[in-house]
Structure formats: structure tokens, C-alpha cells
């Protein structure tokens, strides 16, 4: 009896070994009574029968074409790379997701060794000897599918396998060539692929790509010089496949050149941190440079020329324009600049800020930078006024022997000149300094506005252009109404207005020049734009609240104005606040 049983076991083992040899099965591993092996790069499942010591191949599961289905733990994973904030590595042709994140001070390693299993989970060791968990690419989707539907039936599995076999697997792209500034490569079935080369790439482009693999619905291939490149299949007419409209109602717009997307519930949807290739109509952008120039000029020069005619002495019309401009400046500082700076510094591509109040701190610096020059200028003005008063009011000879009478007659004059708020407020030099500070904040902002318009993709370009047309006209009215009040030569007024009129077109020209190199989600770009936005917000906030709102209403022309002037001015102020705040939705 024992001899028969031993003979039976020996024969079963020989049959099993012969089956493995004949089928060329490799990388076998057992989990929960199921043996997973590779045969010619595909997975074959073997089940162990509890009633006998024999193993037979399961006929209920067709071979899977997904390398991620291999459950054998690799010895090591290499060629690690990033997709957004997630790291992936290779073990042969199989790709694994690494469940770890980079810190602010160190990068993730390029390989992991000593891979091993803990139950059904796989772990590898980083260069410091710490364990990190890895998951075969696609394991999330497969596990959720199996959990939801249970064990697949033979019919269903066969259908899936047949469909996968009908679709040629892309492992490499060759025959790469150029169409103008874009590179195309050929894949299986004469399919042409557009290679989404990063904007930072330099030097000669490769003629072929290998190691192609999928991340979700996107295909990536490895460049000979290292790094992944997105490959996008082209249709028969050479066009890219149309993008599907998001089922969850995602809508996107641009803040300072960076795409900001939200779902139907208003929640921010994270975008990629890599370079994004968009369609740019260059001739249209060049033509609209002149449209922006004309609109900005109309807004800023209009109040100046109006002040030369019937509105020379001010009046209710100029007061309405000035208060509308005050509302525009305050709204620009808070809604446009402060908010956009916060969006910049909250960008996930920048990583978490160690100091959460970075935006507010830079805004505060802008306020101080606005106040200090004005205060120093006021002190210099009063010092010069004091010297001038002393030099032009000498004591008459007949009164030189009576110092008390001389002091009594001189003191009221000098005291009035030095400390009078009216004299201080009417100083042409101080008024020019205040308007110059205001214009500096507007110019910084307008330069970014021009860049924002150009780097936005064609899908949202026209909408953004219409918004910026009104934006520049309103800001021009605000600045022009203050320039028109200056007691300086007309040439100086025109030069100050010209600086505003051309700055946005200059920003557009810069944007056109760097269109193919601009990466809105690059950390250095985010920091630069966020800092300029926050600094400009502080400058305009100080100017709008102190020099415009408080000055006009508490110490200026509206302090004792009749109600027929105050009410229209107040309505105009609110209109400027509301209209500019509405535009802040898009620009």
C-alpha cells in the first residue's frame, strides 16, 4: 500500500515537472493555494487539488495580458520615475507603483532592492534600509473589479482576452520624424504618435523610443537619454483624438497662466505638474496685442484729456470717474492679486509651505514699501519748506531789536506752512510720488496680465481676452483720473499714461516669445508670479485705502460736498468694486 502511494506521488511530481517544462513556465509563486506562473510573458494560474497530490492547469481563467497581474515578488525594482507626485519603477517589463512621497529636502531613490513579501503585500528596501510598499501597476483596478464581481466566468474571461489580443500592444516607437516643430513616431499597424516632448528638452531628439507602457489611458515611452515621454495616438486625418468632456462637470480657467480646474461642487481638481502642450493661435495673439494697446490707452488717456476741457475744474463727472477708479483699485488688490497669490502658493506642484502666512507676509511687505517712500518724501518736503520759509521771510531791520515781536509775527506763518494739512496735500511733488507708487503696483500687475493672456490655451483664450479688455480699461480709468489731478507739465502726465498703456502689450510680447518654454506649474514660475502678485496687492491696497478712499472721503473734496455729489460718487465707488470683483472670476 505504501509502495503504491509512493509510486503515485512520484508519478504526479514527474507529470507536474514535465508540464512546467513543456509550457515554459517561470517566476512561479504560490498564494492561498493558487500557483501563479509566467508563460511567454503572460500569466497562467494553476490550482492545487486538495484531494490528490497533483496539479493541473485551470481552464476557467484565460491568460491575462496585464504584466501587473504577476504576483511573484521581484528581487529589485529600477528605472524609477515620477508621474505627478507618484513614483513608478520597473522590474523587467512589469511596472510597480511605490507607495511613498518625497520630502521637501530629499528626492526619492532611483531603485529599490531586497524586495520581499509580507502576506499578500510586497515591500522593498530603499538605500537607507527602510521598507516601502510597492503595488503592481493596475492592481488597484483589478482588485476592485474582482471584489465587485467575484470570480470571472470562463466566457467573460475569454472575451476580455480576445479583445486584448485584437489590440496591438505598443512596446516601442520608431521611425521618428518632424512635422514643423513637433515630433511624430510610428507604432504598430502604421499608427502615428505625437511625442509630447517636455518644454525643457534641449539637443537633438531621439529617433526611437522603447519601454512603452500605460498609465491609465495614456501611453508613455522611455527616451534613450532617460525619462518618460507621453505618446499620443493620431487619427487617420492626422488630428489628435478629441478629448472627452468630463462627466463630473469639471471646468477650467487660468490664473496668471496656470490652469485652475474645479468640479461641479466647486472643489479644486489637481492638474499635472509637467509641461502641457496646448494649441496656440500665434497670429491671433499678435493681432490682439494692438487691441489691448488701444483699450488701455483709451482708459488712461481719457480722463487726462477730459480734464483739459469742460471738466478742467473737476466737478461731479470727474468725481464719479475717480471713485469708480478707487473701487477698481481696491477690488484689484484683494480679489485679483491677493486671491491669485494665495492660489499660486497653494499649488500642489510647489509642495506645502512651511510658513502658511507667506502670501499675507508679502502683501504686508508691499504695504510697507508703499508707506516708507511716501513718509520719507513728506519729511524731505517739510524740511525744504522750512528752509524756504526762513529764507524768504527775513526780519525787517527796524524790528531786529525786538526779537519777541519778530518771533510772534514769523511763527504763525511758518507753523501754518509746515503743519497745515492743506499745504501738505497740495504739494505737487508729494502728489506725483503717491501716483507713481500707485502706478508701480498697477504696472507689475499688468505685466503679468499680458503674460497670462498669451499662455492660456486657445480653448479659453477668447473669454480671457474679453475679460482683460474690460480689466485694462477700468484700471486705466483709475490711474488716468489720478494723473489728471497732478500739478505737473502735460508731457509728464502723458509719459506716465504711456507707461501704463504699453506695459500689458509688452507682457504679451514676452509671453509670445517664451510660449514654447513656459511651464506654468514649474515651482520657480509659481514663486515668481505669486510673489509679484502679493507684492502688487500690498501696494495697491495701501494706495486704494489710504491715498484714494480715505483721502477723498475724509480729507478731500467729498468731506463737505453736498449730497447731490456724494450719492453719485458712492454709487460709482460700489460699481467699481462690484464690476472688478466679477471680472476676478476669470482674470
C-alpha positions as CSV (number, residue, x, y, z in Angstrom):
1,X,0.0,0.0,0.0
2,X,2.8,2.4,1.0
3,X,4.7,1.5,-2.2
4,X,1.7,2.2,-4.4
5,X,1.1,5.6,-2.7
6,X,4.8,6.5,-3.1
7,X,4.7,5.5,-6.8
8,X,1.6,7.6,-7.3
9,X,3.2,10.7,-5.7
10,X,6.4,10.2,-7.7
11,X,4.4,10.0,-11.0
12,X,2.4,13.1,-10.1
13,X,5.5,15.0,-9.5
14,X,7.0,13.9,-12.8
15,X,3.9,15.0,-14.6
16,X,3.9,18.3,-12.9
17,X,7.6,18.9,-13.7
18,X,7.1,17.9,-17.3
19,X,4.1,20.3,-17.6
20,X,6.2,23.1,-16.3
21,X,9.0,22.3,-18.7
22,X,6.7,21.9,-21.7
23,X,4.8,25.1,-21.1
24,X,8.0,27.0,-20.2
25,X,6.5,28.4,-17.0
26,X,8.7,30.7,-15.0
27,X,8.5,33.0,-11.9
28,X,6.1,30.8,-10.1
29,X,4.7,31.7,-6.7
30,X,2.0,30.2,-4.5
31,X,-0.6,32.3,-2.7
32,X,-3.7,30.8,-0.9
33,X,-3.4,27.5,-2.8
34,X,-3.0,29.2,-6.2
35,X,0.2,29.0,-8.2
36,X,0.9,32.0,-10.5
37,X,3.4,31.4,-13.3
38,X,4.6,33.2,-16.4
39,X,4.4,31.6,-19.8
40,X,5.9,33.6,-22.7
41,X,5.3,36.8,-20.8
42,X,1.6,36.1,-19.9
43,X,0.2,34.9,-16.6
44,X,-1.1,31.3,-16.2
45,X,-2.9,30.3,-13.0
46,X,-2.5,26.7,-11.5
47,X,-4.7,25.4,-8.8
48,X,-3.7,22.7,-6.2
49,X,-6.3,19.9,-5.8
50,X,-6.8,19.1,-2.1
51,X,-7.9,15.5,-2.8
52,X,-4.8,14.5,-4.6
53,X,-1.2,15.5,-4.8
54,X,-1.4,16.5,-8.4
55,X,-1.6,19.9,-10.1
56,X,-3.4,20.7,-13.3
57,X,-3.8,24.0,-15.1
58,X,-7.0,25.9,-14.6
59,X,-9.2,26.1,-17.7
60,X,-11.5,28.7,-16.2
61,X,-9.1,31.6,-16.4
62,X,-7.6,32.8,-19.7
63,X,-4.1,34.2,-19.8
64,X,-4.0,37.9,-18.7
65,X,-2.1,40.4,-20.9
66,X,-1.5,42.7,-17.9
67,X,2.0,42.4,-16.6
68,X,0.8,43.9,-13.3
69,X,-1.1,40.7,-12.6
70,X,2.1,38.8,-11.9
71,X,2.1,38.2,-8.2
72,X,5.7,36.9,-7.9
73,X,7.8,39.3,-5.9
74,X,10.7,40.8,-7.8
75,X,14.2,40.9,-6.4
76,X,14.6,44.6,-7.1
77,X,12.9,47.4,-9.0
78,X,14.9,50.0,-11.0
79,X,14.4,52.8,-13.5
80,X,12.2,54.7,-11.1
81,X,10.5,57.8,-12.4
82,X,7.7,60.2,-11.4
83,X,4.2,60.8,-12.7
84,X,3.0,63.9,-10.9
85,X,3.6,63.1,-7.2
86,X,3.6,59.3,-7.7
87,X,6.7,57.2,-8.2
88,X,6.8,54.2,-10.5
89,X,9.6,51.6,-11.1
90,X,10.3,48.7,-13.4
91,X,11.2,45.1,-12.8
92,X,11.7,43.8,-16.3
93,X,8.6,44.7,-18.3
94,X,6.4,44.9,-15.2
95,X,5.8,48.3,-13.6
96,X,5.2,49.0,-9.9
97,X,3.8,51.9,-8.0
98,X,5.9,52.9,-5.0
99,X,3.7,54.0,-2.0
100,X,6.0,56.8,-0.7
101,X,6.3,60.5,-1.2
102,X,9.3,62.8,-1.5
103,X,10.0,65.3,1.3
104,X,10.9,68.9,0.8
105,X,14.6,68.2,1.4
106,X,15.4,65.0,-0.4
107,X,14.5,63.2,-3.6
108,X,13.2,59.7,-4.0
109,X,15.7,57.0,-4.8
110,X,16.0,55.7,-8.4
111,X,15.9,52.0,-7.4
112,X,14.9,49.7,-4.5
113,X,16.4,46.3,-3.6
114,X,15.7,43.4,-1.3
115,X,12.1,43.1,-2.3
116,X,10.1,40.6,-0.3
117,X,6.5,39.7,0.6
118,X,4.5,40.1,3.8
119,X,1.5,38.0,3.2
120,X,-0.1,39.3,0.0
121,X,1.7,42.7,0.2
122,X,5.1,43.4,-1.4
123,X,7.9,45.5,0.1
124,X,11.3,46.7,-1.0
125,X,14.2,48.4,0.8
126,X,15.3,51.9,0.0
127,X,19.0,52.9,0.1
128,X,18.6,53.7,3.9
129,X,17.3,50.2,4.6
130,X,13.7,51.4,5.2
131,X,10.8,49.3,3.9
132,X,8.5,50.8,1.3
133,X,5.4,49.1,-0.1
134,X,5.0,48.5,-3.8
135,X,1.9,47.6,-5.8
136,X,1.9,46.2,-9.3
137,X,0.5,48.7,-11.8
138,X,-3.2,48.1,-12.3
139,X,-3.6,46.1,-9.1
140,X,-6.0,48.7,-7.7
141,X,-8.4,48.4,-10.6
142,X,-8.1,44.6,-10.8
143,X,-8.7,44.1,-7.1
144,X,-11.8,46.4,-7.1
145,X,-13.1,44.7,-10.2
146,X,-12.7,41.2,-8.6
147,X,-14.2,42.3,-5.3
148,X,-17.2,43.8,-7.0
149,X,-18.0,41.0,-9.4
150,X,-16.4,37.9,-7.8
151,X,-14.7,35.2,-9.8
152,X,-14.8,35.7,-13.5
153,X,-16.6,33.1,-15.6
154,X,-14.8,31.4,-18.4
155,X,-16.9,33.1,-21.0
156,X,-16.3,36.6,-19.7
157,X,-12.5,36.0,-19.2
158,X,-12.2,34.6,-22.7
159,X,-13.9,37.7,-24.2
160,X,-11.6,40.0,-22.3
161,X,-8.6,38.1,-23.5
162,X,-9.8,38.1,-27.1
163,X,-10.3,41.8,-27.0
164,X,-6.9,42.4,-25.6
165,X,-5.4,40.2,-28.4
166,X,-7.1,42.3,-31.1
167,X,-5.5,45.5,-29.9
168,X,-1.7,45.5,-30.8
169,X,0.4,46.2,-27.7
170,X,2.8,49.1,-28.1
171,X,6.2,48.3,-26.7
172,X,8.3,50.6,-28.8
173,X,8.0,53.5,-31.3
174,X,10.4,54.0,-34.2
175,X,10.7,56.0,-37.5
176,X,10.5,59.3,-35.6
177,X,10.4,62.4,-37.8
178,X,9.5,66.0,-37.5
179,X,6.4,68.0,-38.7
180,X,7.5,71.6,-38.3
181,X,8.2,71.9,-34.5
182,X,6.5,68.6,-33.4
183,X,8.0,65.1,-33.4
184,X,6.0,62.1,-34.6
185,X,6.9,58.4,-34.4
186,X,5.4,55.2,-35.9
187,X,3.9,52.4,-33.9
188,X,2.1,49.1,-34.7
189,X,-0.5,49.0,-37.5
190,X,1.1,52.1,-39.0
191,X,-0.3,54.2,-36.2
192,X,1.4,57.6,-35.9
193,X,2.1,59.0,-32.4
194,X,2.7,62.6,-31.4
195,X,5.5,62.8,-28.9
196,X,4.8,65.3,-26.1
197,X,8.4,66.4,-25.6
198,X,8.9,68.4,-22.4
199,X,9.4,72.2,-23.0
200,X,12.8,72.0,-21.2
201,X,14.2,69.4,-23.6
202,X,17.3,70.5,-25.5
203,X,19.5,69.0,-28.1
204,X,18.7,66.5,-30.9
205,X,15.6,64.4,-30.4
206,X,15.9,60.6,-30.4
207,X,14.8,58.6,-33.5
208,X,13.1,55.9,-31.4
209,X,11.6,55.2,-28.0
210,X,11.4,51.9,-26.1
211,X,9.8,50.5,-22.9
212,X,6.4,51.8,-23.8
213,X,3.8,51.3,-21.1
214,X,0.4,52.7,-20.0
215,X,-0.6,54.8,-17.1
216,X,-4.4,54.7,-17.1
217,X,-5.5,55.6,-20.6
218,X,-2.2,57.3,-21.5
219,X,0.8,55.8,-23.2
220,X,4.4,56.6,-22.1
221,X,7.7,55.6,-23.7
222,X,11.2,55.7,-22.4
223,X,13.7,58.1,-24.1
224,X,17.3,56.8,-24.8
225,X,18.6,59.7,-22.7
226,X,16.3,58.8,-19.8
227,X,12.9,60.0,-18.7
228,X,9.4,59.3,-20.0
229,X,7.7,60.9,-22.9
230,X,3.9,61.0,-23.4
231,X,2.9,59.5,-26.8
232,X,-0.5,60.5,-28.2
233,X,-2.0,58.4,-31.0
234,X,-3.2,60.3,-34.0
235,X,-6.4,59.7,-36.0
236,X,-6.5,58.9,-39.7
237,X,-6.6,62.6,-40.6
238,X,-3.6,63.4,-38.5
239,X,-5.5,65.1,-35.8
240,X,-5.3,64.3,-32.1
241,X,-8.3,62.3,-30.7
242,X,-10.9,64.7,-29.3
243,X,-10.8,65.0,-25.5
244,X,-13.9,63.7,-23.7
245,X,-16.0,66.1,-21.8
246,X,-15.6,65.4,-18.1
247,X,-18.6,63.5,-16.8
248,X,-18.4,65.2,-13.4
249,X,-18.6,68.7,-14.8
250,X,-15.0,69.9,-14.4
251,X,-14.4,73.4,-15.7
252,X,-11.1,75.1,-16.0
253,X,-9.8,78.7,-16.2
254,X,-6.4,80.4,-15.8
255,X,-4.8,82.3,-13.0
256,X,-1.6,84.0,-14.1
257,X,-1.0,81.4,-16.8
258,X,-1.7,78.4,-14.5
259,X,-4.7,76.3,-15.2
260,X,-7.2,76.1,-12.3
261,X,-9.9,73.4,-12.6
262,X,-12.9,72.9,-10.4
263,X,-15.6,70.2,-10.4
264,X,-19.4,70.8,-10.3
265,X,-19.2,71.2,-6.5
266,X,-16.5,73.9,-6.6
267,X,-13.7,71.6,-5.4
268,X,-10.3,72.1,-6.9
269,X,-9.1,69.4,-9.3
270,X,-5.4,68.8,-9.2
271,X,-3.6,69.3,-12.6
272,X,-0.4,67.9,-13.8
273,X,3.0,69.4,-12.8
274,X,4.5,68.6,-16.1
275,X,4.6,70.7,-19.3
276,X,1.3,70.7,-21.1
277,X,1.1,71.1,-24.8
278,X,-1.7,73.4,-25.9
279,X,-2.9,74.8,-29.1
280,X,-1.8,78.4,-29.7
281,X,-3.0,80.7,-32.5
282,X,0.0,82.9,-32.8
283,X,-1.3,85.3,-35.5
284,X,-4.4,85.9,-33.4
285,X,-2.3,86.7,-30.3
286,X,-0.1,89.1,-32.2
287,X,-3.1,90.9,-33.6
288,X,-4.8,91.3,-30.2
289,X,-1.7,93.0,-28.8
290,X,-2.8,96.1,-30.6
291,X,-6.4,95.7,-29.4
292,X,-5.1,95.7,-25.8
293,X,-2.9,98.7,-26.5
294,X,-5.9,100.7,-27.8
295,X,-8.1,99.7,-24.9
296,X,-5.5,100.6,-22.3
297,X,-4.8,103.9,-24.0
298,X,-8.4,104.8,-24.1
299,X,-8.9,104.2,-20.4
300,X,-5.8,106.0,-19.2
301,X,-5.7,109.0,-21.6
302,X,-9.5,109.6,-21.5
303,X,-9.6,111.3,-18.0
304,X,-6.4,113.3,-18.8
305,X,-7.9,114.9,-22.0
306,X,-11.3,115.4,-20.3
307,X,-9.6,117.5,-17.7
308,X,-8.4,119.9,-20.4
309,X,-12.0,120.8,-21.5
310,X,-15.2,121.5,-19.6
311,X,-14.1,119.2,-16.7
312,X,-10.9,121.3,-16.1
313,X,-12.0,122.3,-12.6
314,X,-13.3,118.9,-11.6
315,X,-16.9,118.7,-10.8
316,X,-19.3,115.8,-10.3
317,X,-18.3,114.0,-13.6
318,X,-14.6,113.7,-12.6
319,X,-15.6,112.8,-9.1
320,X,-17.7,109.9,-10.4
321,X,-14.7,108.7,-12.6
322,X,-12.3,109.0,-9.7
323,X,-14.5,107.0,-7.3
324,X,-15.1,104.3,-9.8
325,X,-11.3,104.0,-10.1
326,X,-11.0,103.8,-6.3
327,X,-13.3,100.8,-6.3
328,X,-11.4,99.2,-9.2
329,X,-8.0,99.6,-7.3
330,X,-9.3,98.1,-4.0
331,X,-11.0,95.2,-5.8
332,X,-7.9,94.5,-7.9
333,X,-5.8,94.4,-4.8
334,X,-8.0,92.0,-2.9
335,X,-9.9,89.9,-5.4
336,X,-7.4,89.7,-8.3
337,X,-3.9,89.9,-6.7
338,X,-4.3,88.7,-3.1
339,X,-6.5,85.8,-4.1
340,X,-4.4,84.8,-7.1
341,X,-1.2,84.9,-5.0
342,X,-2.8,82.5,-2.5
343,X,-3.7,80.2,-5.3
344,X,-0.1,80.3,-6.6
345,X,1.4,79.4,-3.2
346,X,-1.3,76.7,-2.6
347,X,-0.3,74.9,-5.9
348,X,0.4,71.2,-5.2
349,X,3.4,71.3,-7.5
350,X,5.1,73.7,-5.1
351,X,4.6,71.4,-2.2
352,X,3.4,72.5,1.2
353,X,4.7,75.9,2.5
354,X,6.5,75.7,5.8
355,X,5.1,79.2,6.6
356,X,1.3,79.2,5.9
357,X,1.1,83.0,6.0
358,X,3.6,83.6,3.2
359,X,1.1,85.4,1.0
360,X,-0.1,87.8,3.7
361,X,3.6,88.4,4.7
362,X,4.4,89.5,1.2
363,X,1.3,91.7,1.0
364,X,2.4,93.3,4.2
365,X,5.8,94.0,2.7
366,X,4.1,95.7,-0.2
367,X,2.2,98.0,2.2
368,X,5.4,98.9,4.0
369,X,7.2,99.5,0.7
370,X,4.4,101.9,-0.3
371,X,4.3,103.8,3.0
372,X,8.1,104.3,3.5
373,X,8.8,106.3,0.3
374,X,5.8,108.5,0.9
375,X,6.8,109.2,4.5
376,X,10.4,109.9,3.6
377,X,9.2,112.2,0.8
378,X,6.9,114.1,3.1
379,X,9.7,114.7,5.6
380,X,12.0,115.9,2.8
381,X,9.3,118.2,1.6
382,X,8.7,119.7,5.0
383,X,12.4,120.2,5.6
384,X,12.8,122.1,2.3
385,X,9.6,124.1,3.1
386,X,11.0,125.0,6.5
387,X,14.3,126.3,4.9
388,X,12.4,128.1,2.2
389,X,10.1,129.9,4.8
390,X,13.1,131.0,6.8
391,X,15.0,132.4,3.8
392,X,12.1,134.3,2.2
393,X,10.9,135.9,5.5
394,X,13.8,137.9,6.9
395,X,13.2,140.1,9.9
396,X,13.0,143.8,8.9
397,X,15.8,146.0,10.2
398,X,13.5,148.1,12.3
399,X,12.3,145.0,14.1
400,X,15.6,143.4,14.7
401,X,15.9,144.8,18.2
402,X,12.6,143.3,19.3
403,X,13.0,139.5,19.0
404,X,9.7,138.8,20.7
405,X,7.8,140.8,18.1
406,X,9.7,139.2,15.3
407,X,9.1,135.7,16.6
408,X,5.4,136.5,17.1
409,X,5.0,137.7,13.5
410,X,7.0,134.9,12.0
411,X,5.9,131.8,14.0
412,X,2.3,131.7,12.8
413,X,3.3,131.8,9.1
414,X,5.9,129.0,9.4
415,X,3.7,126.9,11.7
416,X,0.9,127.1,9.2
417,X,3.1,126.3,6.2
418,X,4.8,123.3,7.9
419,X,1.9,121.7,9.7
420,X,-1.1,122.7,7.6
421,X,-2.6,119.6,6.1
422,X,-3.8,121.6,3.1
423,X,-0.4,122.8,2.1
424,X,1.0,119.2,2.6
425,X,-1.8,117.7,0.4
426,X,-1.3,120.3,-2.4
427,X,2.4,119.7,-2.8
428,X,2.9,118.7,-6.5
429,X,6.0,116.6,-5.6
430,X,4.2,114.6,-3.0
431,X,1.1,114.1,-5.2
432,X,3.3,112.9,-8.0
433,X,5.1,110.5,-5.6
434,X,1.8,109.0,-4.5
435,X,0.6,108.4,-8.0
436,X,3.9,107.0,-9.0
437,X,3.7,104.4,-6.2
438,X,0.2,103.6,-7.4
439,X,1.3,103.2,-11.0
440,X,4.2,100.9,-9.9
441,X,1.8,98.4,-8.4
442,X,-0.5,98.5,-11.4
443,X,2.4,98.0,-13.8
444,X,3.6,94.9,-12.0
445,X,0.1,93.5,-12.2
446,X,-0.5,94.5,-15.9
447,X,2.8,92.8,-17.0
448,X,1.5,89.5,-15.5
449,X,-1.9,90.1,-17.1
450,X,-0.3,90.3,-20.6
451,X,1.7,87.1,-19.9
452,X,-1.5,85.4,-18.6
453,X,-3.4,86.1,-21.7
454,X,-0.9,84.8,-24.1
455,X,0.0,81.5,-22.4
456,X,-3.7,80.5,-21.9
457,X,-4.7,77.8,-24.4
458,X,-7.0,78.5,-27.3
459,X,-9.9,76.8,-25.5
460,X,-10.2,79.7,-23.0
461,X,-8.3,82.4,-24.8
462,X,-11.2,84.5,-26.2
463,X,-13.1,84.5,-22.9
464,X,-10.0,85.7,-21.1
465,X,-9.3,88.3,-23.7
466,X,-12.7,89.9,-23.3
467,X,-12.3,90.0,-19.5
468,X,-8.9,91.6,-19.8
469,X,-10.2,94.2,-22.2
470,X,-12.6,95.5,-19.5
471,X,-10.0,94.9,-16.8
472,X,-7.4,97.2,-18.5
473,X,-10.0,99.9,-19.3
474,X,-11.2,100.1,-15.7
475,X,-7.6,100.2,-14.4
476,X,-6.8,102.8,-17.0
477,X,-9.7,105.0,-15.8
478,X,-8.5,104.6,-12.2
479,X,-4.9,105.7,-13.0
480,X,-5.8,108.3,-15.5
481,X,-8.2,110.1,-13.1
482,X,-5.4,110.5,-10.6
483,X,-2.8,111.5,-13.2
484,X,-5.1,114.2,-14.4
485,X,-5.2,115.8,-11.0
486,X,-1.4,116.2,-10.8
487,X,0.0,119.8,-11.0
488,X,2.8,118.9,-13.4
489,X,3.5,119.5,-17.0
490,X,1.3,117.8,-19.6
491,X,4.4,116.0,-21.0
492,X,4.9,114.3,-17.6
493,X,1.3,113.2,-17.5
494,X,1.4,111.8,-21.0
495,X,4.6,109.8,-20.2
496,X,3.0,108.3,-17.1
497,X,-0.1,107.3,-19.0
498,X,2.0,105.9,-21.8
499,X,3.9,103.6,-19.4
500,X,0.6,102.0,-18.4
501,X,-0.7,101.8,-21.9
502,X,2.2,99.8,-23.2
503,X,3.0,97.5,-20.3
504,X,0.3,94.9,-21.0
505,X,1.3,94.6,-24.7
506,X,4.9,94.3,-23.5
507,X,3.8,91.4,-21.3
508,X,2.0,89.8,-24.2
509,X,5.1,90.1,-26.4
510,X,7.2,88.4,-23.7
511,X,4.6,85.7,-23.5
512,X,4.7,85.1,-27.2
513,X,8.5,84.9,-27.1
514,X,8.5,82.2,-24.4
515,X,5.4,80.4,-25.4
516,X,7.1,77.0,-26.1
517,X,9.2,77.2,-22.9
518,X,6.6,78.4,-20.4
519,X,5.7,75.9,-17.8
520,X,3.0,77.4,-15.5
521,X,3.3,74.7,-12.9
522,X,7.1,74.9,-12.6
523,X,8.0,75.8,-8.9
524,X,10.2,78.7,-9.9
525,X,7.4,80.1,-12.1
526,X,4.9,79.7,-9.3
527,X,7.1,81.5,-6.8
528,X,7.9,84.4,-9.1
529,X,4.3,85.0,-10.1
530,X,2.9,84.6,-6.6
531,X,5.5,87.0,-5.2
532,X,4.8,89.7,-7.7
533,X,1.0,89.3,-7.3
534,X,1.2,89.5,-3.5
535,X,3.7,92.5,-3.6
536,X,1.4,94.4,-6.0
537,X,-1.6,93.6,-3.8
538,X,0.1,95.3,-0.9
539,X,1.0,98.4,-2.9
540,X,-2.5,98.8,-4.4
541,X,-4.2,98.0,-1.1
542,X,-2.3,100.9,0.6
543,X,-2.9,103.3,-2.2
544,X,-6.6,102.4,-2.6
545,X,-7.5,102.6,1.1
546,X,-5.2,105.4,2.3
547,X,-4.5,107.7,-0.7
548,X,-7.7,107.3,-2.5
549,X,-10.6,106.2,-0.3
550,X,-9.7,107.8,3.0
551,X,-8.1,110.9,1.3
552,X,-11.1,111.7,-0.9
553,X,-13.9,111.0,1.7
554,X,-12.3,112.1,4.9
555,X,-10.0,114.9,4.0
556,X,-10.7,115.8,0.3
557,X,-13.4,117.1,-1.9
558,X,-16.2,114.7,-0.7
559,X,-15.7,115.6,3.0
560,X,-18.1,118.6,2.9
561,X,-19.6,118.0,-0.6
562,X,-23.4,118.3,-1.0
563,X,-25.4,115.1,-1.2
564,X,-26.1,115.5,-4.9
565,X,-22.3,114.9,-5.3
566,X,-21.8,112.4,-2.6
567,X,-24.6,109.9,-3.6
568,X,-23.4,109.5,-7.3
569,X,-19.8,109.2,-6.1
570,X,-20.8,106.5,-3.6
571,X,-22.7,104.6,-6.3
572,X,-19.7,104.8,-8.6
573,X,-17.4,103.5,-5.9
574,X,-19.6,100.5,-5.3
575,X,-19.9,99.9,-9.1
576,X,-16.1,99.8,-9.4
577,X,-15.9,97.3,-6.5
578,X,-18.6,95.0,-7.9
579,X,-17.6,95.0,-11.6
580,X,-13.9,94.4,-10.9
581,X,-14.8,91.7,-8.4
582,X,-16.9,89.9,-11.0
583,X,-14.0,90.0,-13.5
584,X,-11.9,88.3,-10.9
585,X,-13.7,85.1,-11.7
586,X,-11.7,84.8,-14.9
587,X,-8.7,87.1,-14.7
